[in-house]
């Protein structure tokens, strides 16, 4: 008797334990990958940010010296941060407006809307390098298609990539090519807004433009908040386009913080200093995100809140 | 010629008794790609044939050379032998070659073209010097000119000993701005390393001889004069500015018969030949009666300090500068005088100017990066200043003064 009980008991316990481990086994590849290739390097970069850590040669613990130097005595840092802020000030609104505009066009019941949805998204899956190559041809001062088309209607061409004033604008223009993901999220949000609201508004004689500001924008505001946060983060991390399209030039007009960090790490091989700048950039992004969330209560409107108030 | 060298090389190497290197793999990193890479691979194959059992793994890092090499050293996984030019940046990781050169399996340095070795040597605080690389190929800077455009404009071809005044006069006659034909091409975004050629030829340099300051050099009157001349040429329509916001390169302009003259190294030559251009080569023009100097772009071979097999690595480096290996390099100039003579380069009108431009070893003329290990950061400031000058085309002195102050600060970082 004891034997009969004990045997299944122990085997059940074994089975249970094996069963409990199964989910962890399933997520193990991701967790191991995360720890080995994301969390590990992340913590390691924090560690080396307190060192003078050249790729080649002696490493030396310097405490917070890197951070102090960056914040008090590095004009390249302040300049590249300023370039990044100016870029973000153009990039974020331009991306949000264009993405929302395209999403609203796609949200209409038109012929082949599925085709257009795919067509507008396709540019987002083109790799950044291919995108840059194509646009560097289009934007070429003397031989570019864009300036050629301008010349047909008598507008003098702009030195898109060669003028310090136009180069940042060009990068924003090119970045709009990859607006697809933001657009799709807006589209999903638009689909969630009940048509009845618009019908009711139309019956009450509210025009299309007022409908946009009174219905669409408020009901879309949570989605807008999400897109705003992700776009701001994307603006600060912008590297590929500027690095490949203008190499940070001309005259460092597109020399963004991410390029400066990249150069410090891989050109000047000063890993500790680059890591310290990366952490400052992270803190800055966190601070900005928190600020956006803090002020979001002023303009973000959740439907659930309304329902709660009514009940 | 190659066919003549090959068997002799193989036999000679076999006779040296290299059985000691059996079953070894040697890693060799290069920045070359395309045809140049194929040449490296052939030389490596020849080495393998002469050293049975040895495998040479040729690693092509291309444009990412510096990043990959630095990462390799940082991770303790550097190749045994590598191409090298930036000796001050890597000196701590490279094996000094002085003892190998002077040793039993040594190398006769007297056949090397004069002026190349200082580029591969660093001087230490105690005054002693370390040779960290052996040159494998090089190029100087020369003027390429399109003979067809000269003929059309009725201008005599440039001759050795000419000056910038001669060049500008020819450029003005060749230029037809309405047809977008230009006499000369000014690089608006040059590598400061290459650009120093003009400063030297006008009696200036980027940085002081002791490497401590750029003030009085980067912003000297002689430096300003060089920039002013190029800006005047662009403004006056003699020259076209390239490299500023355009992907159209001087090579395309030259091949399309839109550019009369351009200054470069050996690099565009295969392009011009492939396009069947009717072109000539002449030395650099002088600034008045001042002596002309050209910078030298050198590919040297270095050995990693941590290599497990320094003797085999040295054998490889030595082989690379042997007459038979040097003769195989087609995309730059032979580092050995004997090979240059054997190839008849001094009698070849397209090649002789390159060799004539090779400066005598002169301690007063060493590129900025050899004078200060932090030059890399200062060079960023210089690059920016040059861009600013060619975009503004005005206020040159003020731009250079500001750059000198910032470059000096960068030197102390």
HADDOCK unambig.tbl for C-alpha pairs under 7 A between the chains (distance, minus, plus):
assign (segid A and resid 55 and name CA) (segid B and resid 70 and name CA) 6.53 0.50 0.50
assign (segid A and resid 55 and name CA) (segid B and resid 71 and name CA) 6.93 0.50 0.50
assign (segid A and resid 55 and name CA) (segid B and resid 74 and name CA) 4.68 0.50 0.50
assign (segid A and resid 56 and name CA) (segid B and resid 73 and name CA) 6.28 0.50 0.50
assign (segid A and resid 56 and name CA) (segid B and resid 74 and name CA) 5.46 0.50 0.50
assign (segid A and resid 57 and name CA) (segid B and resid 92 and name CA) 6.60 0.50 0.50
assign (segid A and resid 140 and name CA) (segid B and resid 245 and name CA) 6.70 0.50 0.50
assign (segid A and resid 140 and name CA) (segid B and resid 246 and name CA) 5.14 0.50 0.50
assign (segid A and resid 140 and name CA) (segid B and resid 247 and name CA) 6.54 0.50 0.50
assign (segid A and resid 141 and name CA) (segid B and resid 245 and name CA) 6.66 0.50 0.50
assign (segid A and resid 141 and name CA) (segid B and resid 246 and name CA) 5.88 0.50 0.50
assign (segid A and resid 159 and name CA) (segid B and resid 245 and name CA) 6.75 0.50 0.50
assign (segid A and resid 161 and name CA) (segid B and resid 245 and name CA) 4.50 0.50 0.50
assign (segid A and resid 162 and name CA) (segid B and resid 244 and name CA) 5.04 0.50 0.50
assign (segid A and resid 162 and name CA) (segid B and resid 245 and name CA) 3.55 0.50 0.50
assign (segid A and resid 250 and name CA) (segid B and resid 387 and name CA) 6.38 0.50 0.50
assign (segid A and resid 251 and name CA) (segid B and resid 384 and name CA) 4.83 0.50 0.50
assign (segid A and resid 251 and name CA) (segid B and resid 387 and name CA) 5.75 0.50 0.50
assign (segid A and resid 251 and name CA) (segid B and resid 388 and name CA) 5.75 0.50 0.50
assign (segid A and resid 252 and name CA) (segid B and resid 384 and name CA) 6.70 0.50 0.50
assign (segid A and resid 266 and name CA) (segid B and resid 67 and name CA) 5.72 0.50 0.50
assign (segid A and resid 267 and name CA) (segid B and resid 67 and name CA) 6.98 0.50 0.50
